[in-house]
Amino acid sequence: MPSKPTKAERAAEQAAALPLKDGAEPAAVGPSLLAWYDRHRRRLPWRAAPGEAADPYRVWLSEIMLQQTTVATVADYFQRFLARWPTVADLAAADLDAVLTEWAGLGYYARARNLHACARAVVETQGGRFPADEAALRALPGVGAYTAAAIAAIAFDRRAVVLDGNIERVTARLFAVETPLPEAKALLYALTDRITPAARAGDFAQAAMDLGAGVCTPRKPRCMLCPLVDLCAGRAVAERLPAKAPKKRKPTRRGAAFWIERPDGAVLLRRRPESGLLGGMMEAPSTDWREGPPPAGPADLAAELAAALADAPVRLDRAVEVGLVRHTFTHFHLELTVLRAQIGAEHEAADAPPDACRWVAPDRLDGVALPTVMRKVAERALGAFD
Ligand code: SF4
């Protein structure tokens, strides 16, 4: 009995039946797009100049940073990382805490931990060189299907099918794909496979990214400037493609964060558990973040936190509410009540902090791996002290 076709096989079959405008050949996309790229490519800090070989370390670093993050935001971080750790061996030898601190503000902190683990794996198992093969790249920490394809194509000029958000949009419009995302992903991959050329696959991917960023934009695509306009089956309906399934409503979680100051001005910060949201980053000690009604009053919150800090040598019975911080994560909104607690003179600098906590002098806060939400807490608390 013939086996059931896989999802990828079904998608490839469906892709083969979708025409470009006027039945144009998919092979026509590559040369048009590459010719356009040779004239209009973006200059980006991680890109090799025309004719130069790309550096796999730069390509990998930028691809990890660019996940869920804009080019404009990544540019500064990329330059700082490269200045501090110019090679993968330098990054592998770095302290994880230094990497997390440098990453602070970029979000999705699992990426930073994986970045460090991946650098170590490249040094320890690959002799300090990134592998060129997609399967070997995928075996590295934090390198998924997209990143492996991007590195193989851009850094090693291997033929690989690269599909990021910009390329999804271009492909969906070129073939007038009406199936909504995320259901359409396998089909878009199969269609991108059809138009990816055998040579210059890395330039092709970067060209499609540039086209999506500057010409085939989410709103008001500039079709008159597009090198693919004569091939594009979806031009007339471009603005509503790619179709997207309705987003689920994000729940709101609530909790309280305590800005606890010692008489000498030092602030108590706690390291979050290694796994999970904001793993390994520092925080103002917080209660659990839960869905439901707003938190109780300061006294109840202080009691909850004191219980969580267990053997904390801190008394929080004089905590004062100083404001609210809002932050949005991928899956939920967060509202944090910020409380200021100044602890008494009985707590000297010599006191051992509670488990996973440390006292940080105010002029050292910049050197701490505080995620954006906790920087907001610090700003709210410090503003309240002025
Ligand atoms: Fe996008 Fe318009 Fe070009 Fe089609 S013609 S790929 S919709 S910019």
Residues whose N, C-alpha, C, O or C-beta is under 5 A from the ligand:
A	BS01	SF4	V170 R173 V215 C216 P221 R222 C223 C226 L228 V229 C232 G234 R235 A238
